Amino acid sequence: MNLAIFLSGAGSNFLAIHEAIKVGRLDARIALVVGNNVGVQGLRVAHELGLYTLAFDRIQNDRGRLQAEIQKRDVDLIVLAGFLRKLRPDIIRAYPRRIVNIHPSLLPKYGGKGMYGLNVHRAVIAAGETETGVTVHYVDEQYDHGEIIDQCAVPVLGDDTPETLAARVLAVEHVFYSAVLQRIGKELADG
Ligand code: GRF
């Protein structure tokens, strides 16, 4: 399974996927890494690892370029890993059930516009939740809305701050995303 990973930040999920492939837990290849812009940390790391990289802001107005790159590199699955930009509807429509995202809450709770980073965990704590988690879902044209593929619960502790909760959830993401991708890869291979 050839993956295109899209990221906007530190890229810790990207690195976890890269590591899972290296140790044989995920049978896949990273064919392409797309970052918001050239300054994104995850993109720099991908480049240093020798992966093929593209900056989204340089190609987003070039209609057809992204799809051409995806086709050229035989991408089977587009993996959003902390990608904060919206993909154009024509891209989303071109790849039904071929674009996945990870979100740090139990969707549909704490998803949607503005629900990213610490905002999610602040809202979870403010609501007095005792449980939060991680969701991997297919991407459609609305934020955090597509069909849920799988979820994993994470406890909220009494003395949690948004930062401690974020760290606990992120550690789960790093294991969970690769495991779900491995299952998707099997499904794609089985047709
Ligand atoms: C993760 O919490 C992910 O769930 C969300 O964005 C964050 C990305 O973190 N969509 P990183 O860049 O992978 O470290």
py3Dmol code that shows the C-alpha trace and the ligand (Angstrom):
import py3Dmol

protein = """\
ATOM      1  CA  MET A   1       0.000   0.000   0.000  1.00  0.00           C
ATOM      2  CA  ASN A   2       1.475   3.313  -1.090  1.00  0.00           C
ATOM      3  CA  LEU A   3       0.717   6.192   1.269  1.00  0.00           C
ATOM      4  CA  ALA A   4       0.642   9.952   0.740  1.00  0.00           C
ATOM      5  CA  ILE A   5       0.943  11.644   4.126  1.00  0.00           C
ATOM      6  CA  PHE A   6      -0.352  15.199   4.578  1.00  0.00           C
ATOM      7  CA  LEU A   7       0.788  17.213   7.609  1.00  0.00           C
ATOM      8  CA  SER A   8       0.929  20.753   8.963  1.00  0.00           C
ATOM      9  CA  GLY A   9       2.869  20.443  12.172  1.00  0.00           C
ATOM     10  CA  ALA A  10       5.438  18.483  14.091  1.00  0.00           C
ATOM     11  CA  GLY A  11       4.580  15.324  12.202  1.00  0.00           C
ATOM     12  CA  SER A  12       4.837  12.951  15.151  1.00  0.00           C
ATOM     13  CA  ASN A  13       2.105  10.745  13.650  1.00  0.00           C
ATOM     14  CA  PHE A  14       3.985  10.706  10.363  1.00  0.00           C
ATOM     15  CA  LEU A  15       7.142   9.612  12.202  1.00  0.00           C
ATOM     16  CA  ALA A  16       5.224   6.914  14.088  1.00  0.00           C
ATOM     17  CA  ILE A  17       3.915   5.575  10.763  1.00  0.00           C
ATOM     18  CA  HIS A  18       7.425   5.707   9.293  1.00  0.00           C
ATOM     19  CA  GLU A  19       8.732   3.745  12.288  1.00  0.00           C
ATOM     20  CA  ALA A  20       5.895   1.181  12.127  1.00  0.00           C
ATOM     21  CA  ILE A  21       6.845   0.515   8.491  1.00  0.00           C
ATOM     22  CA  LYS A  22      10.529   0.219   9.416  1.00  0.00           C
ATOM     23  CA  VAL A  23       9.938  -2.378  12.128  1.00  0.00           C
ATOM     24  CA  GLY A  24       7.473  -4.343   9.969  1.00  0.00           C
ATOM     25  CA  ARG A  25       4.277  -3.547  11.882  1.00  0.00           C
ATOM     26  CA  LEU A  26       2.818  -1.764   8.864  1.00  0.00           C
ATOM     27  CA  ASP A  27       3.120  -3.205   5.407  1.00  0.00           C
ATOM     28  CA  ALA A  28       3.218   0.032   3.418  1.00  0.00           C
ATOM     29  CA  ARG A  29       5.448   2.544   1.699  1.00  0.00           C
ATOM     30  CA  ILE A  30       5.443   6.318   2.083  1.00  0.00           C
ATOM     31  CA  ALA A  31       5.310   7.476  -1.536  1.00  0.00           C
ATOM     32  CA  LEU A  32       4.804  11.170  -0.862  1.00  0.00           C
ATOM     33  CA  VAL A  33       4.694  13.642   2.035  1.00  0.00           C
ATOM     34  CA  VAL A  34       2.774  16.879   1.564  1.00  0.00           C
ATOM     35  CA  GLY A  35       3.241  19.728   4.067  1.00  0.00           C
ATOM     36  CA  ASN A  36       1.400  23.044   4.318  1.00  0.00           C
ATOM     37  CA  ASN A  37       4.510  24.930   3.344  1.00  0.00           C
ATOM     38  CA  VAL A  38       8.259  24.388   3.172  1.00  0.00           C
ATOM     39  CA  GLY A  39       8.713  25.587   6.773  1.00  0.00           C
ATOM     40  CA  VAL A  40       6.661  22.798   8.325  1.00  0.00           C
ATOM     41  CA  GLN A  41       8.822  20.710  10.658  1.00  0.00           C
ATOM     42  CA  GLY A  42       7.373  17.374   9.555  1.00  0.00           C
ATOM     43  CA  LEU A  43       8.138  18.176   5.935  1.00  0.00           C
ATOM     44  CA  ARG A  44      11.757  18.997   6.706  1.00  0.00           C
ATOM     45  CA  VAL A  45      12.135  15.708   8.573  1.00  0.00           C
ATOM     46  CA  ALA A  46      10.534  13.820   5.669  1.00  0.00           C
ATOM     47  CA  HIS A  47      12.982  15.435   3.288  1.00  0.00           C
ATOM     48  CA  GLU A  48      15.914  14.478   5.536  1.00  0.00           C
ATOM     49  CA  LEU A  49      14.632  10.896   5.553  1.00  0.00           C
ATOM     50  CA  GLY A  50      14.923  10.913   1.769  1.00  0.00           C
ATOM     51  CA  LEU A  51      11.182  10.869   1.108  1.00  0.00           C
ATOM     52  CA  TYR A  52       9.571  12.689  -1.795  1.00  0.00           C
ATOM     53  CA  THR A  53       8.055  15.923  -0.446  1.00  0.00           C
ATOM     54  CA  LEU A  54       5.772  18.652  -1.751  1.00  0.00           C
ATOM     55  CA  ALA A  55       4.670  21.981  -0.244  1.00  0.00           C
ATOM     56  CA  PHE A  56       0.886  22.357  -0.504  1.00  0.00           C
ATOM     57  CA  ASP A  57       0.913  26.171  -0.756  1.00  0.00           C
ATOM     58  CA  ARG A  58       3.087  25.951  -3.862  1.00  0.00           C
ATOM     59  CA  ILE A  59       0.812  23.571  -5.733  1.00  0.00           C
ATOM     60  CA  GLN A  60      -2.695  24.254  -4.403  1.00  0.00           C
ATOM     61  CA  ASN A  61      -3.591  26.710  -7.174  1.00  0.00           C
ATOM     62  CA  ASP A  62      -2.162  24.473  -9.846  1.00  0.00           C
ATOM     63  CA  ARG A  63      -5.335  22.528 -10.647  1.00  0.00           C
ATOM     64  CA  GLY A  64      -4.566  18.928 -11.373  1.00  0.00           C
ATOM     65  CA  ARG A  65      -0.987  18.975 -10.048  1.00  0.00           C
ATOM     66  CA  LEU A  66      -1.781  17.242  -6.767  1.00  0.00           C
ATOM     67  CA  GLN A  67      -3.827  14.548  -8.497  1.00  0.00           C
ATOM     68  CA  ALA A  68      -1.063  14.110 -11.070  1.00  0.00           C
ATOM     69  CA  GLU A  69       1.510  13.599  -8.290  1.00  0.00           C
ATOM     70  CA  ILE A  70      -0.790  11.154  -6.509  1.00  0.00           C
ATOM     71  CA  GLN A  71      -1.282   9.156  -9.690  1.00  0.00           C
ATOM     72  CA  LYS A  72       2.375   9.268 -10.695  1.00  0.00           C
ATOM     73  CA  ARG A  73       3.366   7.813  -7.333  1.00  0.00           C
ATOM     74  CA  ASP A  74       0.675   5.102  -7.359  1.00  0.00           C
ATOM     75  CA  VAL A  75      -0.821   6.339  -4.104  1.00  0.00           C
ATOM     76  CA  ASP A  76      -3.415   3.936  -2.665  1.00  0.00           C
ATOM     77  CA  LEU A  77      -4.328   5.915   0.429  1.00  0.00           C
ATOM     78  CA  ILE A  78      -4.083   9.579   1.442  1.00  0.00           C
ATOM     79  CA  VAL A  79      -3.319   9.817   5.153  1.00  0.00           C
ATOM     80  CA  LEU A  80      -4.017  13.128   6.882  1.00  0.00           C
ATOM     81  CA  ALA A  81      -1.811  13.414   9.965  1.00  0.00           C
ATOM     82  CA  GLY A  82      -2.431  16.800  11.536  1.00  0.00           C
ATOM     83  CA  PHE A  83      -3.205  18.497   8.224  1.00  0.00           C
ATOM     84  CA  LEU A  84      -4.951  21.776   9.016  1.00  0.00           C
ATOM     85  CA  ARG A  85      -5.927  22.812   5.503  1.00  0.00           C
ATOM     86  CA  LYS A  86      -9.075  21.816   3.694  1.00  0.00           C
ATOM     87  CA  LEU A  87      -8.602  19.673   0.604  1.00  0.00           C
ATOM     88  CA  ARG A  88     -10.456  20.899  -2.471  1.00  0.00           C
ATOM     89  CA  PRO A  89     -13.820  19.142  -3.024  1.00  0.00           C
ATOM     90  CA  ASP A  90     -12.668  17.772  -6.388  1.00  0.00           C
ATOM     91  CA  ILE A  91      -9.795  15.964  -4.653  1.00  0.00           C
ATOM     92  CA  ILE A  92     -12.111  14.602  -1.954  1.00  0.00           C
ATOM     93  CA  ARG A  93     -14.607  13.404  -4.574  1.00  0.00           C
ATOM     94  CA  ALA A  94     -11.849  11.818  -6.660  1.00  0.00           C
ATOM     95  CA  TYR A  95     -10.789   9.529  -3.778  1.00  0.00           C
ATOM     96  CA  PRO A  96     -13.859   8.133  -1.989  1.00  0.00           C
ATOM     97  CA  ARG A  97     -12.807   5.992   1.012  1.00  0.00           C
ATOM     98  CA  ARG A  98      -9.205   6.643   0.015  1.00  0.00           C
ATOM     99  CA  ILE A  99      -8.567   9.596   2.344  1.00  0.00           C
ATOM    100  CA  VAL A 100      -8.329   9.022   6.097  1.00  0.00           C
ATOM    101  CA  ASN A 101      -7.803  11.351   9.046  1.00  0.00           C
ATOM    102  CA  ILE A 102      -6.978  10.972  12.714  1.00  0.00           C
ATOM    103  CA  HIS A 103      -8.691  13.160  15.301  1.00  0.00           C
ATOM    104  CA  PRO A 104      -7.842  13.390  19.016  1.00  0.00           C
ATOM    105  CA  SER A 105     -11.358  12.849  20.417  1.00  0.00           C
ATOM    106  CA  LEU A 106     -14.202  10.366  20.263  1.00  0.00           C
ATOM    107  CA  LEU A 107     -16.020  11.855  17.263  1.00  0.00           C
ATOM    108  CA  PRO A 108     -18.673  13.107  16.759  1.00  0.00           C
ATOM    109  CA  LYS A 109     -17.840  14.721  20.103  1.00  0.00           C
ATOM    110  CA  TYR A 110     -15.332  17.587  20.008  1.00  0.00           C
ATOM    111  CA  GLY A 111     -14.894  17.738  16.260  1.00  0.00           C
ATOM    112  CA  GLY A 112     -15.555  20.356  13.620  1.00  0.00           C
ATOM    113  CA  LYS A 113     -14.233  23.793  12.883  1.00  0.00           C
ATOM    114  CA  GLY A 114     -11.877  25.166  15.537  1.00  0.00           C
ATOM    115  CA  MET A 115     -11.545  21.778  17.235  1.00  0.00           C
ATOM    116  CA  TYR A 116      -7.857  21.088  16.819  1.00  0.00           C
ATOM    117  CA  GLY A 117      -4.794  20.968  19.040  1.00  0.00           C
ATOM    118  CA  LEU A 118      -5.297  21.916  22.689  1.00  0.00           C
ATOM    119  CA  ASN A 119      -8.777  23.339  21.946  1.00  0.00           C
ATOM    120  CA  VAL A 120     -10.086  19.777  21.783  1.00  0.00           C
ATOM    121  CA  HIS A 121      -8.631  18.753  25.140  1.00  0.00           C
ATOM    122  CA  ARG A 122      -9.663  22.015  26.825  1.00  0.00           C
ATOM    123  CA  ALA A 123     -13.258  21.389  25.745  1.00  0.00           C
ATOM    124  CA  VAL A 124     -13.144  17.763  26.938  1.00  0.00           C
ATOM    125  CA  ILE A 125     -11.891  18.808  30.403  1.00  0.00           C
ATOM    126  CA  ALA A 126     -14.327  21.748  30.637  1.00  0.00           C
ATOM    127  CA  ALA A 127     -17.225  19.371  29.933  1.00  0.00           C
ATOM    128  CA  GLY A 128     -16.122  17.099  32.800  1.00  0.00           C
ATOM    129  CA  GLU A 129     -15.656  14.046  30.577  1.00  0.00           C
ATOM    130  CA  THR A 130     -14.035  11.020  32.205  1.00  0.00           C
ATOM    131  CA  GLU A 131     -13.198   9.480  28.850  1.00  0.00           C
ATOM    132  CA  THR A 132     -11.920  10.812  25.554  1.00  0.00           C
ATOM    133  CA  GLY A 133      -9.985   9.103  22.802  1.00  0.00           C
ATOM    134  CA  VAL A 134      -8.873   8.863  19.217  1.00  0.00           C
ATOM    135  CA  THR A 135     -10.904   8.494  16.014  1.00  0.00           C
ATOM    136  CA  VAL A 136      -9.745   7.422  12.574  1.00  0.00           C
ATOM    137  CA  HIS A 137     -12.300   8.273   9.893  1.00  0.00           C
ATOM    138  CA  TYR A 138     -12.733   8.655   6.158  1.00  0.00           C
ATOM    139  CA  VAL A 139     -12.643  12.250   4.962  1.00  0.00           C
ATOM    140  CA  ASP A 140     -15.611  13.935   3.351  1.00  0.00           C
ATOM    141  CA  GLU A 141     -16.302  17.580   2.600  1.00  0.00           C
ATOM    142  CA  GLN A 142     -17.056  18.556   6.209  1.00  0.00           C
ATOM    143  CA  TYR A 143     -14.461  18.784   8.971  1.00  0.00           C
ATOM    144  CA  ASP A 144     -14.223  15.641  11.133  1.00  0.00           C
ATOM    145  CA  HIS A 145     -17.447  14.305   9.666  1.00  0.00           C
ATOM    146  CA  GLY A 146     -16.740  11.296   7.407  1.00  0.00           C
ATOM    147  CA  GLU A 147     -17.542   7.669   8.234  1.00  0.00           C
ATOM    148  CA  ILE A 148     -15.781   6.461  11.372  1.00  0.00           C
ATOM    149  CA  ILE A 149     -13.386   3.556  10.777  1.00  0.00           C
ATOM    150  CA  ASP A 150     -12.332   2.897  14.367  1.00  0.00           C
ATOM    151  CA  GLN A 151     -11.976   4.555  17.756  1.00  0.00           C
ATOM    152  CA  CYS A 152      -9.863   3.988  20.843  1.00  0.00           C
ATOM    153  CA  ALA A 153     -10.811   5.299  24.291  1.00  0.00           C
ATOM    154  CA  VAL A 154      -8.379   7.162  26.554  1.00  0.00           C
ATOM    155  CA  PRO A 155      -9.155   8.014  30.212  1.00  0.00           C
ATOM    156  CA  VAL A 156      -9.348  11.617  31.432  1.00  0.00           C
ATOM    157  CA  LEU A 157      -7.784  11.883  34.881  1.00  0.00           C
ATOM    158  CA  GLY A 158      -8.963  14.229  37.635  1.00  0.00           C
ATOM    159  CA  ASP A 159      -5.808  16.325  37.627  1.00  0.00           C
ATOM    160  CA  ASP A 160      -5.401  16.484  33.846  1.00  0.00           C
ATOM    161  CA  THR A 161      -4.492  19.742  32.173  1.00  0.00           C
ATOM    162  CA  PRO A 162      -5.085  20.130  28.422  1.00  0.00           C
ATOM    163  CA  GLU A 163      -1.356  19.493  27.994  1.00  0.00           C
ATOM    164  CA  THR A 164      -1.195  16.238  30.012  1.00  0.00           C
ATOM    165  CA  LEU A 165      -4.328  14.949  28.309  1.00  0.00           C
ATOM    166  CA  ALA A 166      -2.976  15.899  24.865  1.00  0.00           C
ATOM    167  CA  ALA A 167       0.216  13.946  25.546  1.00  0.00           C
ATOM    168  CA  ARG A 168      -1.706  10.829  26.668  1.00  0.00           C
ATOM    169  CA  VAL A 169      -3.982  10.950  23.613  1.00  0.00           C
ATOM    170  CA  LEU A 170      -1.087  11.570  21.202  1.00  0.00           C
ATOM    171  CA  ALA A 171       0.808   8.545  22.546  1.00  0.00           C
ATOM    172  CA  VAL A 172      -2.241   6.402  21.750  1.00  0.00           C
ATOM    173  CA  GLU A 173      -2.515   7.946  18.262  1.00  0.00           C
ATOM    174  CA  HIS A 174       1.043   6.863  17.510  1.00  0.00           C
ATOM    175  CA  VAL A 175       0.174   3.184  17.984  1.00  0.00           C
ATOM    176  CA  PHE A 176      -3.448   3.243  16.855  1.00  0.00           C
ATOM    177  CA  TYR A 177      -3.075   4.973  13.464  1.00  0.00           C
ATOM    178  CA  SER A 178      -0.605   2.395  12.090  1.00  0.00           C
ATOM    179  CA  ALA A 179      -2.750  -0.477  13.357  1.00  0.00           C
ATOM    180  CA  VAL A 180      -5.830   0.910  11.581  1.00  0.00           C
ATOM    181  CA  LEU A 181      -3.803   1.603   8.422  1.00  0.00           C
ATOM    182  CA  GLN A 182      -2.576  -1.984   8.456  1.00  0.00           C
ATOM    183  CA  ARG A 183      -6.189  -3.204   8.503  1.00  0.00           C
ATOM    184  CA  ILE A 184      -7.165  -0.836   5.685  1.00  0.00           C
ATOM    185  CA  GLY A 185      -4.206  -2.125   3.665  1.00  0.00           C
ATOM    186  CA  LYS A 186      -5.414  -5.705   4.107  1.00  0.00           C
ATOM    187  CA  GLU A 187      -8.922  -4.727   3.027  1.00  0.00           C
ATOM    188  CA  LEU A 188      -7.582  -2.958  -0.069  1.00  0.00           C
ATOM    189  CA  ALA A 189      -5.412  -5.962  -0.943  1.00  0.00           C
ATOM    190  CA  ASP A 190      -8.353  -8.360  -0.513  1.00  0.00           C
ATOM    191  CA  GLY A 191     -10.421  -6.102  -2.770  1.00  0.00           C
TER     192      GLY A 191
END
"""
ligand_1 = """\
14
GRF
C -2.799 14.945 16.193
O -3.299 15.133 17.481
C -3.926 14.531 15.265
O -4.927 13.799 15.895
C -4.482 15.847 14.835
O -3.356 16.685 14.712
C -2.309 16.249 15.584
C -1.073 16.086 14.741
O 0.083 15.935 15.508
N -5.281 15.708 13.626
P 1.455 15.550 14.816
O 1.805 16.643 13.808
O 1.283 14.220 14.136
O 2.455 15.505 15.923
"""
view = py3Dmol.view(width=600, height=400)
view.addModel(protein, "pdb")
view.setStyle({"model": 0}, {"cartoon": {"style": "trace"}})
view.addModel(ligand_1, "xyz")
view.setStyle({"model": 1}, {"stick": {}})
view.zoomTo()
view.show()
